[in-house]
Amino acid sequence: MTSAAPNRSGGSRTAAYLVAGALATLPGILLVTTFLGLTVAVGAAVVAWAAGAVWLKKRQEDPRWDRSPTAGGR
């Protein structure tokens, strides 16, 4: 049975992803700095944020593109 309600995923979930990324950035930098140095840690954080921005952009354009097609016949 399918629902006639519009799919409203995106807004609050996107904000949650951004907050989670922001909260994980500093501990991630500190952890990587311990083993590889500050330059590598900051570079890794920049790459992670850039990849996350691309992922969020694609997800906002088409919320189904990152979902697995193996959900079955529900």
TIMI-2910 file (N, C-alpha, C, CB; in pm, 1 decimal, decimal comma, always signed):
<rs>
+----------+----------+----------+----------+----------+----------+----------+----------+----------+----------+----------+----------+------+
!      n_x !      n_y !      n_z !     ca_x !     ca_y !     ca_z !      c_x !      c_y !      c_z !     cb_x !     cb_y !     cb_z ! resn !
+----------+----------+----------+----------+----------+----------+----------+----------+----------+----------+----------+----------+------+
!    +83,8 !   -116,4 !     +0,0 !     +0,0 !     +0,0 !     +0,0 !    +89,3 !   +123,9 !     +0,0 !    -95,9 !     -0,9 !   +121,1 !  Met !
!    +64,5 !   +213,8 !    -89,9 !   +146,4 !   +333,7 !    -97,3 !    +74,5 !   +451,0 !    -33,4 !   +182,0 !   +365,8 !   -242,2 !  Thr !
!   +151,7 !   +541,8 !    +17,5 !    +96,5 !   +658,9 !    +83,9 !    +82,5 !   +773,3 !    -15,1 !   +184,6 !   +700,7 !   +202,5 !  Ser !
!    -24,7 !   +850,2 !     -2,3 !    -46,5 !   +964,6 !    -89,3 !    +21,0 !  +1090,0 !    -36,2 !   -194,5 !   +989,3 !   -106,6 !  Ala !
!    +76,3 !  +1084,7 !    +84,6 !   +142,3 !  +1200,9 !   +143,7 !   +274,1 !  +1228,5 !    +72,2 !   +166,4 !  +1179,0 !   +294,6 !  Ala !
!   +307,5 !  +1355,5 !    +54,3 !   +434,2 !  +1388,1 !    -11,3 !   +553,9 !  +1349,9 !    +74,6 !   +439,8 !  +1536,3 !    -44,1 !  Pro !
!   +664,8 !  +1318,9 !     +9,2 !   +788,2 !  +1284,8 !    +78,8 !   +853,4 !  +1413,1 !   +128,0 !   +884,8 !  +1205,0 !    -13,4 !  Asn !
!   +863,7 !  +1427,8 !   +257,8 !   +917,8 !  +1550,8 !   +313,4 !  +1057,3 !  +1531,4 !   +370,8 !   +825,7 !  +1603,9 !   +420,0 !  Arg !
!  +1126,5 !  +1427,2 !   +334,6 !  +1261,6 !  +1406,8 !   +387,1 !  +1354,8 !  +1507,4 !   +322,8 !  +1311,0 !  +1261,6 !   +361,5 !  Ser !
!  +1450,9 !  +1551,4 !   +397,2 !  +1548,8 !  +1642,9 !   +340,9 !  +1589,3 !  +1752,7 !   +436,3 !  +1495,6 !  +1703,2 !   +216,4 !  Gly !
!  +1499,1 !  +1839,8 !   +475,9 !  +1533,4 !  +1956,7 !   +554,2 !  +1594,6 !  +1926,7 !   +688,6 !  +1414,6 !  +2038,5 !   +573,7 !  Gly !
!  +1520,3 !  +1865,5 !   +776,3 !  +1571,6 !  +1841,4 !   +910,4 !  +1681,0 !  +1735,4 !   +910,1 !  +1458,7 !  +1799,4 !  +1003,1 !  Ser !
!  +1672,0 !  +1640,8 !   +819,1 !  +1775,6 !  +1538,8 !   +811,3 !  +1906,6 !  +1600,9 !   +762,1 !  +1731,5 !  +1423,6 !   +718,1 !  Arg !
!  +1898,4 !  +1693,0 !   +667,3 !  +2018,0 !  +1761,4 !   +618,8 !  +2082,5 !  +1840,4 !   +731,5 !  +1983,8 !  +1854,2 !   +501,0 !  Thr !
!  +2002,6 !  +1910,2 !   +809,7 !  +2055,8 !  +1985,1 !   +923,9 !  +2122,6 !  +1890,5 !  +1022,7 !  +1943,8 !  +2064,8 !   +993,8 !  Ala !
!  +2064,5 !  +1774,4 !  +1044,1 !  +2124,1 !  +1677,1 !  +1135,6 !  +2259,2 !  +1628,7 !  +1084,5 !  +2030,2 !  +1558,1 !  +1155,5 !  Ala !
!  +2269,6 !  +1605,9 !   +953,3 !  +2399,0 !  +1565,1 !   +896,3 !  +2503,7 !  +1674,1 !   +915,9 !  +2384,3 !  +1532,5 !   +746,3 !  Tyr !
!  +2464,8 !  +1799,5 !   +896,6 !  +2559,3 !  +1909,7 !   +912,8 !  +2604,2 !  +1924,3 !  +1058,2 !  +2496,7 !  +2040,3 !   +864,2 !  Leu !
!  +2512,3 !  +1911,7 !  +1151,9 !  +2547,2 !  +1920,8 !  +1293,7 !  +2638,1 !  +1804,6 !  +1333,8 !  +2419,7 !  +1921,8 !  +1381,0 !  Val !
!  +2605,5 !  +1685,0 !  +1288,1 !  +2689,4 !  +1569,2 !  +1319,6 !  +2830,1 !  +1586,4 !  +1262,8 !  +2625,8 !  +1440,6 !  +1265,0 !  Ala !
!  +2839,4 !  +1637,2 !  +1142,0 !  +2971,1 !  +1662,5 !  +1082,5 !  +3048,9 !  +1767,3 !  +1158,7 !  +2956,2 !  +1705,6 !   +938,6 !  Gly !
!  +2979,9 !  +1872,3 !  +1200,5 !  +3046,2 !  +1978,3 !  +1276,6 !  +3096,1 !  +1926,6 !  +1411,1 !  +2951,0 !  +2096,3 !  +1297,8 !  Ala !
!  +3015,2 !  +1844,4 !  +1476,0 !  +3055,6 !  +1790,2 !  +1605,3 !  +3169,4 !  +1688,6 !  +1593,2 !  +2936,8 !  +1725,9 !  +1673,2 !  Leu !
!  +3179,6 !  +1623,1 !  +1479,6 !  +3284,1 !  +1521,7 !  +1460,7 !  +3413,9 !  +1580,5 !  +1407,1 !  +3235,2 !  +1413,8 !  +1366,3 !  Ala !
!  +3410,5 !  +1703,3 !  +1356,8 !  +3529,1 !  +1760,4 !  +1293,1 !  +3644,6 !  +1779,5 !  +1390,7 !  +3494,4 !  +1892,8 !  +1229,5 !  Thr !
!  +3621,3 !  +1846,3 !  +1502,0 !  +3730,5 !  +1873,9 !  +1595,5 !  +3790,7 !  +1746,6 !  +1656,1 !  +3680,8 !  +1964,2 !  +1706,5 !  Leu !
!  +3710,4 !  +1653,2 !  +1706,8 !  +3772,3 !  +1529,1 !  +1756,7 !  +3845,9 !  +1452,4 !  +1646,3 !  +3665,4 !  +1438,9 !  +1819,2 !  Pro !
!  +3791,7 !  +1456,7 !  +1525,3 !  +3859,6 !  +1390,6 !  +1413,7 !  +3994,1 !  +1453,6 !  +1383,7 !  +3773,0 !  +1394,6 !  +1289,8 !  Gly !
!  +3998,1 !  +1586,3 !  +1383,5 !  +4124,7 !  +1656,8 !  +1360,5 !  +4224,3 !  +1623,3 !  +1470,7 !  +4102,0 !  +1809,5 !  +1353,6 !  Ile !
!  +4178,8 !  +1623,8 !  +1594,8 !  +4269,6 !  +1593,5 !  +1705,9 !  +4322,7 !  +1450,4 !  +1697,9 !  +4198,4 !  +1615,0 !  +1839,6 !  Leu !
!  +4238,2 !  +1357,2 !  +1661,3 !  +4281,3 !  +1217,9 !  +1650,1 !  +4383,4 !  +1200,1 !  +1537,7 !  +4160,6 !  +1126,8 !  +1626,1 !  Leu !
!  +4353,2 !  +1255,5 !  +1420,8 !  +4445,4 !  +1240,4 !  +1307,4 !  +4574,8 !  +1316,1 !  +1333,1 !  +4380,2 !  +1290,4 !  +1177,0 !  Val !
!  +4567,1 !  +1431,5 !  +1401,5 !  +4688,0 !  +1508,1 !  +1434,1 !  +4783,1 !  +1426,1 !  +1519,5 !  +4651,6 !  +1638,0 !  +1506,7 !  Thr !
!  +4729,3 !  +1345,8 !  +1608,3 !  +4811,7 !  +1263,0 !  +1696,5 !  +4902,5 !  +1169,8 !  +1616,7 !  +4722,9 !  +1181,3 !  +1790,7 !  Thr !
!  +4852,7 !  +1116,8 !  +1506,7 !  +4929,0 !  +1018,3 !  +1431,1 !  +4997,3 !  +1074,5 !  +1307,3 !  +4839,4 !   +906,9 !  +1390,9 !  Phe !
!  +4935,9 !  +1172,7 !  +1239,9 !  +4988,1 !  +1214,7 !  +1110,3 !  +5025,3 !  +1362,3 !  +1099,8 !  +4888,8 !  +1183,7 !  +1006,5 !  Leu !
!  +4992,8 !  +1442,8 !  +1197,3 !  +5028,3 !  +1583,5 !  +1195,4 !  +4909,3 !  +1673,3 !  +1161,1 !  +5139,9 !  +1606,6 !  +1096,8 !  Gly !
!  +4925,7 !  +1801,0 !  +1193,5 !  +4817,0 !  +1896,8 !  +1178,5 !  +4780,0 !  +1922,1 !  +1033,0 !  +4854,4 !  +2026,6 !  +1244,1 !  Leu !
!  +4876,3 !  +1931,3 !   +944,9 !  +4847,6 !  +1959,4 !   +803,8 !  +4763,1 !  +1848,9 !   +741,4 !  +4978,0 !  +1976,1 !   +725,0 !  Thr !
!  +4798,3 !  +1726,1 !   +767,1 !  +4722,4 !  +1613,2 !   +713,8 !  +4582,1 !  +1610,2 !   +774,5 !  +4796,0 !  +1480,3 !   +741,7 !  Val !
!  +4571,2 !  +1639,5 !   +903,1 !  +4441,3 !  +1638,2 !   +970,0 !  +4347,8 !  +1744,1 !   +913,5 !  +4459,0 !  +1659,4 !  +1119,6 !  Ala !
!  +4398,4 !  +1864,4 !   +894,2 !  +4315,7 !  +1971,1 !   +837,7 !  +4280,4 !  +1937,8 !   +693,1 !  +4388,7 !  +2107,8 !   +845,8 !  Val !
!  +4374,4 !  +1883,4 !   +618,1 !  +4345,4 !  +1842,1 !   +480,4 !  +4238,5 !  +1734,5 !   +474,1 !  +4471,7 !  +1792,1 !   +413,1 !  Gly !
!  +4244,4 !  +1640,0 !   +565,3 !  +4143,2 !  +1533,7 !   +569,1 !  +4005,6 !  +1590,9 !   +603,7 !  +4182,8 !  +1425,2 !   +671,6 !  Ala !
!  +4001,8 !  +1687,9 !   +694,5 !  +3873,8 !  +1750,5 !   +730,4 !  +3815,8 !  +1827,8 !   +612,3 !  +3891,7 !  +1844,5 !   +851,3 !  Ala !
!  +3899,3 !  +1897,6 !   +538,3 !  +3853,1 !  +1972,2 !   +420,5 !  +3797,9 !  +1877,0 !   +315,0 !  +3967,9 !  +2056,7 !   +360,9 !  Val !
!  +3868,7 !  +1767,5 !   +289,8 !  +3821,7 !  +1668,3 !   +192,8 !  +3690,7 !  +1604,9 !   +238,9 !  +3928,3 !  +1559,6 !   +171,1 !  Val !
!  +3680,0 !  +1574,8 !   +366,4 !  +3556,8 !  +1514,6 !   +418,7 !  +3438,9 !  +1610,2 !   +404,8 !  +3574,7 !  +1474,6 !   +565,9 !  Ala !
!  +3458,2 !  +1738,2 !   +436,2 !  +3350,0 !  +1835,9 !   +422,6 !  +3313,2 !  +1855,9 !   +275,9 !  +3390,2 !  +1970,1 !   +485,9 !  Trp !
!  +3410,8 !  +1855,9 !   +185,5 !  +3380,2 !  +1870,9 !    +43,2 !  +3300,7 !  +1750,9 !     -8,3 !  +3509,9 !  +1887,4 !    -38,2 !  Ala !
!  +3340,9 !  +1630,7 !    +31,3 !  +3267,2 !  +1510,8 !     -9,8 !  +3126,0 !  +1512,2 !    +49,0 !  +3342,3 !  +1382,9 !    +34,5 !  Ala !
!  +3112,7 !  +1554,8 !   +172,0 !  +2981,7 !  +1564,9 !   +233,8 !  +2893,1 !  +1667,5 !   +165,8 !  +2996,1 !  +1599,1 !   +378,8 !  Gly !
!  +2951,3 !  +1778,0 !   +122,4 !  +2873,5 !  +1880,8 !    +51,9 !  +2821,7 !  +1828,1 !    -81,0 !  +2958,7 !  +2006,5 !    +28,8 !  Ala !
!  +2904,6 !  +1754,6 !   -153,0 !  +2861,3 !  +1695,4 !   -280,1 !  +2751,8 !  +1593,2 !   -255,7 !  +2980,1 !  +1629,7 !   -353,5 !  Val !
!  +2768,7 !  +1509,9 !   -153,5 !  +2668,1 !  +1408,9 !   -120,4 !  +2534,9 !  +1473,5 !    -85,0 !  +2716,2 !  +1321,4 !     -4,5 !  Trp !
!  +2538,7 !  +1579,0 !     +0,0 !  +2415,0 !  +1646,7 !    +37,8 !  +2347,8 !  +1712,5 !    -81,5 !  +2442,5 !  +1750,3 !   +144,7 !  Leu !
!  +2426,7 !  +1770,7 !   -170,8 !  +2370,4 !  +1834,4 !   -290,3 !  +2297,7 !  +1731,5 !   -376,5 !  +2481,4 !  +1904,0 !   -372,3 !  Lys !
!  +2361,5 !  +1617,9 !   -400,7 !  +2297,5 !  +1512,8 !   -481,0 !  +2174,8 !  +1457,5 !   -410,6 !  +2396,5 !  +1399,3 !   -510,1 !  Lys !
!  +2181,0 !  +1445,8 !   -278,9 !  +2068,2 !  +1393,1 !   -203,3 !  +1949,6 !  +1488,5 !   -206,6 !  +2109,2 !  +1366,1 !    -59,5 !  Arg !
!  +1976,0 !  +1618,9 !   -205,8 !  +1867,4 !  +1715,8 !   -212,3 !  +1804,2 !  +1720,0 !   -351,1 !  +1918,2 !  +1854,2 !   -174,0 !  Gln !
!  +1884,8 !  +1700,1 !   -454,8 !  +1831,1 !  +1698,7 !   -591,0 !  +1743,7 !  +1576,7 !   -614,2 !  +1944,4 !  +1701,8 !   -693,2 !  Glu !
!  +1785,5 !  +1461,2 !   -563,0 !  +1708,6 !  +1337,7 !   -579,6 !  +1724,4 !  +1254,2 !   -452,9 !  +1755,7 !  +1257,5 !   -706,2 !  Asp !
!  +1628,6 !  +1261,6 !   -360,2 !  +1642,3 !  +1191,6 !   -232,1 !  +1654,1 !  +1040,3 !   -244,7 !  +1525,5 !  +1223,7 !   -145,3 !  Pro !
!  +1620,9 !   +983,1 !   -359,5 !  +1626,8 !   +837,6 !   -374,4 !  +1759,1 !   +787,1 !   -430,7 !  +1515,2 !   +791,9 !   -462,8 !  Arg !
!  +1850,8 !   +874,1 !   -472,5 !  +1970,1 !   +827,0 !   -543,2 !  +2064,0 !   +745,5 !   -454,8 !  +2045,1 !   +944,5 !   -600,3 !  Trp !
!  +2065,2 !   +768,4 !   -323,8 !  +2155,5 !   +693,5 !   -235,7 !  +2086,2 !   +581,1 !   -160,6 !  +2219,5 !   +786,8 !   -136,9 !  Asp !
!  +1964,5 !   +549,7 !   -198,1 !  +1890,8 !   +443,1 !   -132,6 !  +1909,5 !   +312,4 !   -208,5 !  +1741,7 !   +478,8 !   -122,0 !  Arg !
!  +1914,9 !   +204,8 !   -134,1 !  +1933,1 !    +73,9 !   -194,3 !  +1805,5 !    +29,4 !   -264,9 !  +1974,1 !    -28,6 !    -88,2 !  Ser !
!  +1815,3 !    -22,0 !   -387,9 !  +1696,3 !    -67,3 !   -459,8 !  +1648,1 !   -206,1 !   -415,8 !  +1724,5 !    -68,8 !   -607,9 !  Pro !
!  +1708,9 !   -262,1 !   -311,8 !  +1675,1 !   -398,9 !   -269,8 !  +1575,5 !   -399,3 !   -154,6 !  +1801,5 !   -474,7 !   -229,0 !  Thr !
!  +1487,2 !   -300,7 !   -146,9 !  +1391,1 !   -292,0 !    -37,0 !  +1279,8 !   -396,3 !    -48,2 !  +1330,4 !   -153,2 !    -32,5 !  Ala !
!  +1269,6 !   -462,9 !   -159,8 !  +1165,8 !   -565,4 !   -175,6 !  +1038,2 !   -506,6 !   -233,4 !  +1135,8 !   -632,1 !    -41,5 !  Gly !
!   +933,7 !   -584,0 !   -233,1 !   +808,5 !   -541,0 !   -293,3 !   +708,1 !   -490,0 !   -192,7 !   +748,6 !   -652,7 !   -369,8 !  Gly !
!   +746,7 !   -395,5 !   -112,8 !   +657,0 !   -340,9 !     -9,9 !   +568,8 !   -234,6 !    -67,0 !   +735,6 !   -284,7 !   +107,0 !  Arg !
+----------+----------+----------+----------+----------+----------+----------+----------+----------+----------+----------+----------+------+
</rs>
